[in-house]
Amino acid sequence: MNANAPLEWIAIDWGTSNVRAWGLSCDGETTFATESDKGMSRLRRDDYPGVLQELVGAHLGAGDDPVDLVICGMAGAKQGWREAPYIETPADLRTLGQNAVMPDMPDDRLRPRILSGVCHKQAGAEDVMRGEETQVLGLLALKPDFSGTICMPGTHAKWVRVADGRITAFSTAMTGELYELLSTQSVLRHSLQGTLDGPTHEDGLKAGLNAGITQPGNLTGQLFKVRAAALLSGRDAAWCAGYLSGLLVGSEVAGHQNWIPETPVPLVGSARLSRIYARAFDMIGASTETIDATTATLAGLAAARKQIP
């Protein structure tokens, strides 16, 4: 990070539960990075300009030229700041920036553009994404010749097929959200009281991955083993947390084996989640490579900015 570099534009990733901003120089150096817990789920439509002021106002100079803000994610949702209509598959990501919408901004020092999401309208396989398409564009900026499947671990994990710069199809798995709901609001929560990252977590994770990969069709039955193992075998919270995580990830990966090519699959996500998914892929004989999610997001926002008219 170089706080002394002149600010050229600002990249924004607006999620459901948080928002992140990065200042970028003309040379691509990061001049500042900041974040807030004011994600889309906490905001009304009129709140967005004020949140942006809180995030980036202190980093603006006294120049007359407005600063571009390129925004991906939930700010463009129907219930967000201003809806940015979905691009339908096959979605040409080389035109992502051309479809950006410009919401009203009281501070004329800021010129925001919100990128569109992508939708898949095939009957029986309907799906939507907002934000991940920008990470896919970023991966293509980093690997211009890439064609194949991308796996994007997260709250709503995405499996994305890409060919010739286009998203041709994708599938969403609610793996992260299921873990959160099951561990906090189901009967399984009683087995996850205590330290969740203790020394037995690894054994639980391994057992869960194996169960999920070998018996993906019995996920609902395997889930209750979290509770039963705690009651009858004395498994502690760390083991149970590891098992639940591994079971859900293993079932997801096993259920998407027909998406996995012989070539390495990029994992675009956090280091922690990517390690778990990489183990699941390895257990079925598939290879992966890890791409940092923030790196992909910034590369995608930079590429989209060049497309904006």
N, C-alpha and C positions, 0 to 999 in steps of 0.2 A: 504494500500500500504506500502511495506517495501523496501525502496531504498537500504538498506544495505544487503538484501538477495542476494546470488550469482545467477547470471543469468544462467538459464538452457536452455531455448528456447524462441522463440518469436512467438506470435500469430498475424496474419494479416487478417483483413477483408477489402477486396478491393472492394469498391462500384463503381457505375457509376460516382458519383460526389465527393466522398471523399475516403480516406483510413485511417484506424485506426490500431494502433499497440500496443501490450501489451508485456512487458517482464515478464516471469514467472520463478520462482525458482523451484527446484525439489520438493518442498513441496506445490506447487500450489499458492504461494504468488505472488502478482503482484509487480514487481520491478520498473516498469515505465509504463506510458500510454501516448501515443502521437497520433496526427492525423494531416492530411493535406487535403487541398482541391484538391489535384492532383489525382482525380479519373480517371477511365478508359477513360472517354469521353474527357479528356484533354491531353492524352498521346499518343505518338508514341511507337512502340514496343521497341525501343532502350532506351526509357526514364526510364523504370522501375528500373533498377539497381541504377541509380542516385537518384531516389525518395526514395528507400529503404535506401540508405546511409544517406540521409537527415533525415529520420525518426528515424533510430536506430543506426547510426554510433557512436554517442556520448556515447551510453550506452554499447558499446562493451568493453570487457576487453582486456588484453594483452596476454591471454592464447593462446596456439597453437591449441586447439581443435576447430573445426568449430561449430557454433551455428545453430541449426535447426530453420528454419522459416517455419511454416505451414500456408498456405495461402488459404483462401476461397474467392469466389466471382468472380468479373469480370476480374481479372488477367488471368483467365483460359478461357475467351471467345475467339471466333474466331478472334476478333479484339483487343484482349488483349495482354499480354506478351507472353504466349505460350499456345496454345489451349489444354485444358484438356478435352478429349472427354466425352460426356454425358454417364451416366449409364442409361439404359432403365428400366422403370417400368416392373414388380415389382423390385424395386431397393433395394438390400440388403445393408443397411447402415453399417453393420458390416464389409463390405469390402471397404468402401469409401477411406480409407487411402491407401489401396493396389493399387488403380488406380491412385495415385498421379503422376504428371509429374515433372521433375526437369529441370528448365530453366538454361541457362548459367548465371553465376554470376562472374564478374571480381574479386570481393573481396572474396578470398577463406576463409575468416573468417565466411562467411554466406553460409548456405546450404539450399536454398529454395525448398519447395515442394508445388505444386499447386493442390488443390483438384478438382475433377470432379464435374460437375453439374448433374442434373437428367432430363431426358426427358420422355414424355408420347407420344407414337406414334400411339395410337388408332385413326383410321380414324374418323374425325369429332370432335375429342377431343384432338387434338395435343397441347402439352404444354411443356414449358421448365422452369427450375429454375437454378440459380447459387447463392449460398450463403445460401438460405433457407434450403437446404438439410443438411447443417452443423448445423443449429439451431435445426432441427428435431433430428439429432443425439445427440445434446446436451440435448434436452428434454428427450430423451430415456436414456441418462446417468443419468439424475436427477430422472427419473421415469421409471425404467427398465421394469416394467410390463405394460406400457401404450399400449393401443390399441384403436383406434377410430379416430376421426377427430380433426385436429389442425387448428386453424384460425390464420393467420399471417398478421395483419394489416400493411400497408405500401404504398409506391408509387405504387407498383404492389402487391396487397394483394394476399396471397396464401391460398387456402383451401386444406388441405393435409389429405388423408386417410392413416393410418398406421396400419399394422397388422404384428405381429411376427418379429418386427425389420425391416420391409420393407415398403417403400412407394409404395402403390399399385395404387394410382391414385391421381391427384391433378388438381386444377382449379385456374386460375389467373384472378383477377379482377383489372382493371386499375383505381381503385377508386381515389387513391392519385394523379395520373397524370392528371386525368380528372378534379379534383378540381383545380389543378394548371393552367391548360390550360383554363378552363372556367372562372376562376377568374381574369386572366391576359390578355387573348387574345380574348375573346368573348364579345358580347354586355353586358354580365352580369358584366363586369369589371366596368362599370359606376356606379353600385350600391354597389361596394365594395371599394370605395374611402373614406379613413378615418380610424378611430380606429376600428379594427376588433374584439377586445376582450373586448368590453364595456359591460355594465350591461344587454343589451338586447340580447346578444349572446345566453344565455341560453334558452330564449323563442324561438328564431329562431331555435336552435338546436332541441328542443322538437318538434316543428311543422314540421321540415324537417324529422326527424326520423319517425314520425307518417305518413306523406305523403308517404315516401319511402316504409315503411313496408306494408301499406294498399293498395297502388297503384303502385307496382313495374313495372307493364306493361305500365304505363303512364309516365315514367321517362322523356322523352323528352318534354312532355307537362308541367309537374310539374317544370322543370328547368326554364321556362320563367317566372314563378311566382316570382322568385327573382327580376327580373326587374320590373314586373308589381306592386309588393307590394311596391317597393321603390317609384315608380311614383304616385301611386294612394292612398296608405295607409300611406305614410311617413315613411316607415321602413328604419332605418338607416343601416350603413355599418355593424355594429356588428350583427344585426339581420339577415341581408342578408347572411353574412358569416356563421353564425350558421345554417341557413336554408339549404344553399347549402351543407355544410358538412353533416348534418343529412340526407338530402335527398339521397345523394350518398351512404352513409353507410347503411341507411335503405333499399334502393333498392338492394344493394349487399347482405345483410343478408337475405332478403326475397327471393331473387333469389336462395339462397343456402339452403333453409330449408330442402331439401331432403338430405343434407350432415350432418345435425345436429342430433346426437344421443340423447338418454335420459340421458346419462352420461355427466358430465361437460366437456365443450370444452376448452382446453388450448388456451389462447390468448397470442401469442408470439410477442411482439412489444413494442413500447414506452408506457409509462404510460398514456400520453394524449390520444393517439389513442385507446389504450385498454379500457379506460373508456367509450369512445363513443360507441365502439363495444359492450361492456358489457351491456350498456343500451339498445341497439338494440336487443340483445339476450334476455334480461329480458322482453322486450315488447312482444316477441313471446312465452314467457314461457319457455325459455331455460336457462341453467346455464353455468357459465364460471369460469375459474380460470386464473389469470394473471401470466405470466412468463416473467421476464425481458429479453429483446432481447439480451443485452450484456452478461448476465449470460448464456443464452443458446448458444450463439456464442462461448464463451470461453470454455464451457463444451464440445461442439462439436469438436472444434479444438484440445482440449486435448485428446478426445477419438480417433479422427482420427490419431493423432500422434502415438498412441500406435499400430495402425494397419500398419503403414508404414514399409515396409521391411528394 
